[in-house]
């Protein structure tokens, strides 16, 4: 699977964290007020229209290390002296840099972004050397964007979250970390009116990337100045040149960054690991070159994790094992249990079935074992050494179900049916875990109408050939079969759940109302079908078959 990275660029991070306090225009009690004077003085300019900078002091004097959009638009830039900035904007507002405040908010923001991806890498180079007051972070979203409706919807959701917190941001998605960094700054969007959808897929969008300026390669200012003197201002100007000439004139950094941009060389990101006690990280001075040594390392780490869980009377429900090779490629194994588990032998048995898929390559240099989902274990103590008896029937049954579900896969996961309080047929039953406390499959005191044991999902359309006096079908065609209706019971009207459609104007849900009929055909089959749609445009569909 092709890796995908999202880069979140916080364009004015320091000024967003240290916003100045703006006074209201109300008169103070000490101010005299004439009879004809207004009750308030004119309002001050809006915060977003006021130029504001963040300053720091060093041996060069007071320098600007952060500025908002208004100050940037006026021509100010990071690294200039505050006296020079005031000569351009005399009414400039300035605040002394509060590193503890910005760092604390950034840590909380990283934890907030964990809802989109557990693998977050702050842009530490920008944080250490940037003078414009911006910040950024990478999120590895490989195989996870569909949970948010796709990559475009994911970007929009993240930008909505940033706007709700008062943070100016831009986001982009690409195949490599370098391309995502560049697209967040230089990509103009997929199409006019969609400037927020900065999505880059290489090599398909090579033409778009060729128009990026050379500054998107994260090179030093000296190299960028040399490239400008040579007339090489865009990536498209560099890629056709002979690689040997580029190295001779400019050194190896240009080709190194260019290869990282296009994915020809890996880029190692320092991900922020979750601050949780249920994580074990181990780095190896000598890379693990065989599957046996890797399995032995994982076995010892899982045993250590389970020992910690037993001390806290907890059990894991999900385990993530991430193996990082020396070339930067990472392989992730995820396993889930139906009940809280503390047995390392059971967990290792589940992991052993997925271990053959790990390619050690030139060696594994780091292994991370993380339990993101843990629960309290409720069991009766039957031993004096505080160990749980794995031979009990309940635990043995749970481990058996875990192994069966592990073989079937997530699409054929085991479940038990349970009743759900809904009058809609497709929502009247839910799936529940085969272990643990079970909900009743039927409510004892609720008189339920006759329903088929199994529904047809989705309902299959039918063609009505003839109708009776009450509008019910007397002859229809279903699955290329002609069906003669001998008996009809109904209709039974089922209306939609109006409380889930409060955004509809005037509750226009008549087209979603269904009239159900139970019909008996010439072969004695009992068919459950319904009529829906607007008046004069009835749509008939079969929703289930009754047991004979």
N, C-alpha and C positions, 0 to 999 in steps of 0.2 A: 504494500500500500504506500502510495506517495505521501511523504510527510507534508504537513501544512502548518504554517506558523502565522500567528496573528500578532502584529505589533501595535501597541496602544501608545500613542504619542500624546503626552500631556503638555500642550503647547505653552501654557503659562502657569506652570505648576506652583512656583513660589509666590507669585502674586495672588493666585487663587487661594493659597493657604493663608496668606497674610493680607487679607483685604482690609483696606482702611475703613475706620468708622466714620460714617457721614452723618452729620448733624441734620436734624429736621429743621424746617423753616418756621417753627412756632416761636412766638415772642416769649422771652423770659419774663418772670414776674417783675423784675426790677426795671424793665424798659417802660418808658412812658408811652401811653397810647392816646392819640388825639381822637376826637369824636369821629372824624372823617377818615381816620387811618384804617387800613385793612387789618384784619385780625392776624394775618401771617405775613411774613416777609417772603420774597420770591424764593422758590425752592432752589437748592444747590444743584449743580450738574449731577447727572446720574453717575453711579460708580463706574459703569462701563465706558463712560465718556471722559473720565478723569484720568490723566496720565499718572501712572504710579510705577515706581521702581523699588527694587530691593537692593540695599547697599551693604558692603562689607569694607572693613579697614585693613590695610596691609602696609608694607613698606613703601608702596607707591602712592598711598593716600586713600581716599574714599572712592571705591570703584562700584560701578553698577554690575550686579550679578543676577538680576532678574527684572523683567519688565512686562507689563500687560500689553494688550493689543493696541490701546490708544497710544502708548509711548512708542511702541514699535512702529506704528503707522506714522508717527511724527518724525521718524528718522533716527531715533535712539537705538543703540545696540549694546549688547553686553560687553563688559571690559572697559568701557569709557569712564572717564572721571566724572564724578557727580557735578563738579563745577562746570565742566563742558556741557553736560546735559542741561543744567540750569540756564546756561547761556542760550540754549535753543528753546527751552520751555521754562520761563521764569516761575510759573505756577505749578511746577512739578511737585508731586507728593512723593516722599521717600520714607522707607521703613528699614530699620536695621534687620539684617538677616537673623532669623531664629531657626537654627539648624535642628534643634530638638523638636520643635513644632512640626517642621516639614518632614523630618524623618519619621516621627510618630504617625503622622497622617499617611505617609507612604506605606508603612507597615500595615496599617489598617486597610488601606486600599488593596494591597496584595492579598490579604485574607478575604476581602470582599470578592475579588476576581476569582477566587478559588471555585466559585460556583460554575464558572465556565470551563476551567481546566485545572487539574491538580498540578500541572507542570508550568510554573511561572518563573521567569528569569528576569530580574530587574536589569535595566541598562546601566550598569555600574560605571562604564566609561563616561557616559553622558553625565551621570551624577557627580563624578569626581572632577571632570575637566570642563563641563559646560558652563558658560557664563551668561546665557540667555534666560536662565531660570526655568528651563523646561526639564522634563523627565520622561521616562518611558519604560516599557516592560514588554517582554515576549511571552506569548502563550502558545504552547504546542497543542493544537486542536485536531491532531490527526485522528480521523474516524469519530469525532465527537460533534461536529457542526450540525449533523442531522437532528440532534436532540433539541435544537433551537430553531428548526425550520430551514436549515441551510446556512451557507456562509453569509449571504446578503442579510438575512434576517438576524443572524448573530451579531453582525456589525451594528445594525440599527439598534438592537437591544442594548448593547454595550454603550453606545453613544447616548441613548436615552438615560441609562443609569448615571453616566457621567454628568449629563446636563442637570439631572435631578439633584445632584450633589454640588452643583455650582462649579464644575470643573470643565474647562475648555479642553477638548481632546479631538484627535483624529485617529482612525484605525484603518489598518490594511491587512490583507491576507495574501500570502504567497507561498511558493514551494520551499523557499529557504529563508533563514533568518535575515540575511542581508537584503534579499529582495523585499521582504516585508517591511524592513526599516526604511528602505528607499521609497517604496510605494506609499507609505504613510505620509511622506513629505512631498513627493513629486508627482504621484499619480493624480490625474485630474478627474477620474471617475470612469465608470463603464460607458455611460451615455449622457447626453445633456440632461440636466435636472437630477442626476443621480450622483452628485459629487461625493456622497458619503460611502458609496459602494466601490471602494478601492480594492479590487481583487485581481491578482496577477497570477497567471498560470504559464509557466515556462515549459517548453519553448514556444507554445502557441502564441503568447503575447510578447514575442521577442521584438516586434516592431514598436510596441509601446515602451518597453524597457530601453530601447535604443535612444529614445528621446529624453531620457533622464540626464540631468547634469552629472558631471564627474564627481561632484561633492557627495553624491549618494553612495559612493564606495567607502565612505568613512576614512578618507586619507588625511594626512597631515596638511596643514596650510601651505607649507613649503612645496609639497608635491603638487597641490592644486594650482599654485601660482605658476609652477613650471609648465604644467599642462596648458594653462591659459595662454602663456607666451607662445607655446607651440601651436596654438589654434585647436587644441583638442578639448572641446567644451562639453561634449555629450558622450554617452557610452557607445553610441554608434560610430563615433570617430575613432575609438580605441580598438574595438573588437576586430576590425579587418587588418590591423597592423601586424607585422611579424612579431611573434612573442620574444624572439631573441633581441630584437631592437628595443623593445619596451624595457626589458630587463637591463640592457646595457645603459640606456639613457636615464631611466628613472628608478632603477633598483627593483627588488623583488616584491615590494609591497603592493604595487599596482596589480600585477598578475595574481597575487595571492588573494586580494580582495575581489578581483574580477571572477576568479574561479569559485570563491565562496558565494558570490552573488548568483552564479548560474548552477551551483550545486556540484561542481566538479571536485571541490575540496570540502571536507566537513568543517563546521563551525561549532566549537564547544561552548555551550551555554551553561552557566552556573545557576541551576534551578534552585528556587527557594523550596526546601522540603517542608512539609507540614510540621508545625510545632505540636507534636503529639508524642506521648510515650510509647505508642504502639508502632514505632518505626525503628528499624535497624539498618544502618548503612555501613558497608565495609568496602574499603579500597585495598587493592592488592598491588604491592610493589612489583611483583612478577606476574604478568597477565596469565589468567587461567586459559590454557590452550586446549583442554579436552573437556568433553561433556561429563566425564566421571568426576573430575576435580570440581567442576561447577556444581554438580549435584551434591557433592559432599559439603561444599560451602553453604549451599542453600539449606541443606539438612540441619547443619549446626545453627544457622540463623533462625530457622523456624522453631527449633527446639528452645532457643533462648527466648523468642517471642512468646511461645506458649507458656513458659515458666513464669514470665512476667504477668501474663493474663491470669494464670491460676492464683498468683499471689493476691490479685485484686478481685478474685471471684468473677471474672469476666470471660467471655468466649467470643471468638471472632465469627462474623458472618460473611465477610469478604476479605480476601487476601490478594495483594498485588505484589508480584515479584518482577523487578525490572533489572535486566542485565545490560550493562553499557560496555560496548567494545572499545578498543583503543582507537578505532577510526571514527568514533562518535555515534555510530549506529546503536540504537537501543531496541531491545526486544522485551515486550511486556507480556506477562502471563497473569491472568486473573481467574480466580476460582471463588465460588460462592457456596455456602452451606445453608441448609434449610433451618438449622437450629444453631444456637451459640456453641462453638466447638473449642475445646481446649486440648484435644488429642493431636499431638504432632504426627503420630503414625497415620492417622486418617487423612490429615492435610497433605502429608508427603505422598500418600497413595494417589490423591487427586492430582497433585502437581506432576507426578511421574508420567502420567499419560500425555501431558503437554510438553514435557521437557525435550523429546526428540525434535521438536520444531525449532529449537534454539540453535542458531548458527554462531559458533564461537569465533569464526573468522580467524583473525590474527591474535585473538586473545580477549578475555573479559577482564577489564581493569576495575570495575566497580559493580556491586550488587546491592540493591535496595529491596528490603522486605517491609511491606507496610500493610497494616490492617486498618482501612478507613472506616469500617463498620464493626463495632463491637457492642455486645449486649450483656446484661447481667445474666448469670447462670443460676437458675433456681433448682436445687436438687437436695435431697436428704443425705446427711452425712452417715455413711455406713462403715467408715474406716477411721481409725484413730490417727493415721498419718496424713490426714487432710487430702488424700488423693481420691479422685472420683472413680467409681467402679464402671469401667467401660463395658462390662459384660451385661449390664441391665438391659431389659427388653426395649425400653424407650430409646436409649442411646444407640443400641444395635440397629433398631428400625430406622432411626434418623440417618445413621451412616450408610445403611443400605440404600435409602432413597437418594442420598447425595450421590452415590456412585451411579445409580440408574439415571438420574437427571444429568449427571456429568457426561454420560455416553449419549443421551438423546439430544443434548444441546439446548440452547435457550428457546428455540422455537417449539420444541416438543416437551417443555418442562412439565413435570408432574403437578397435578392440582386436584382439588376436591371442589365440587360445586356447592354453592351456598346461596341462600335467598337474599335478595336486595330489595329494599322498600321502594319499588318503582312500578307504576302501572304500565309502562312501556314494555312489551314482551322481550325486546333485545337487551333490556337493562334489568330485568327481574332476577337474573342469576349472575353471580360473579364467581371468579376463581379464587380459591384460597389455598394456602400452603397445606400439603398433605400431613404435616406434623404440627404439633402444638394445639392450642384450643381451637375448636371448630365452631363455626356458626351453623345454626340449623338449616338444613336444605329446604325446609318448609315451615312457615309460621303456623303454630298449632291453633291459635284462636282466630286466624284470618280466613274467611271464606273466599278462597280463590276461585275464579271462573275456570272453565275447562280450557286447558292449554295443551298444545302438542309437547311430547317429551323432548323432541329435538326440532330446532328451527332451521330454516334454510337461510343461510347468511352468505351473501346478501339476498333479499327476496328476488325471485325470478319473475319477470314480466310474462303476462298471458294476454292472448287476443280473445276478446269476447265476440262471439259470432252471433248469438241471439240473446235477447233479454226477456224477462218476464214483466208482468204488470207493475211490480214493485221496484223495478230497476235491477233486480238480481239477475245474474247470468243463468241462462238455461242451456247454453252450448258454448264451449270455449275450446281454444287450442293452446296446449302447453307442452313444451319439449317435442314439438312436431307431432303431437298426438291430439286427436279429436276426442273431447270429453263431453258426454251427455250428462247433465245434472239431473238426478232423480229427486233429490230432496235438498232443501236449503233452510238453514237456521240462521237467524240474524235479522238485521245487522246489530253488531255491538260496536258502539262508537268509542274510540280511544283518542283523546285530545293530546296535543303535545304539552310538554312541561313549560308553562308560560314563564315560570320564574327563572328559567335559563335563557329566555329571549327578551329580556327587559329592554334591549336596545332597539327592538322593532317598534316602528311607529304604529300607534293605534292597535298594537297586538295583532298585526295581520298574520295570523297563523292558520287561516282556514285551509290553505293548500297543504298543510302538514297534518290535518285531521284525517284519521283513518276509520273506515267502516269495515269491520271484519265479518265474514260469513263462513259458516261451516257447511260444506256441501258434500254430498255423497254421489259418486259417479256410477257408471254402469257396471263397474267391477267391484263395487262395494267399498272403495277407498274413501276415507274421510280427509278432505283437503281443506286447509285453512288459508283463505285468501282475503285480501282487503282491497278497498277502493280508496284512492287518494287523488289529490289534484284539485284544480279549480272547477267551478261549475261549468258543465258543458265540455270539459276536457278530463274526463275520468281516466285514471290510470289504474289498472288491475294488476296485482302481483300475488304470487303464491308465497306464503311465509312459513308454512310448516305442514306436516302430515301427522295425523293422529294414528296411534297404534291400532291395528285391527283386532 
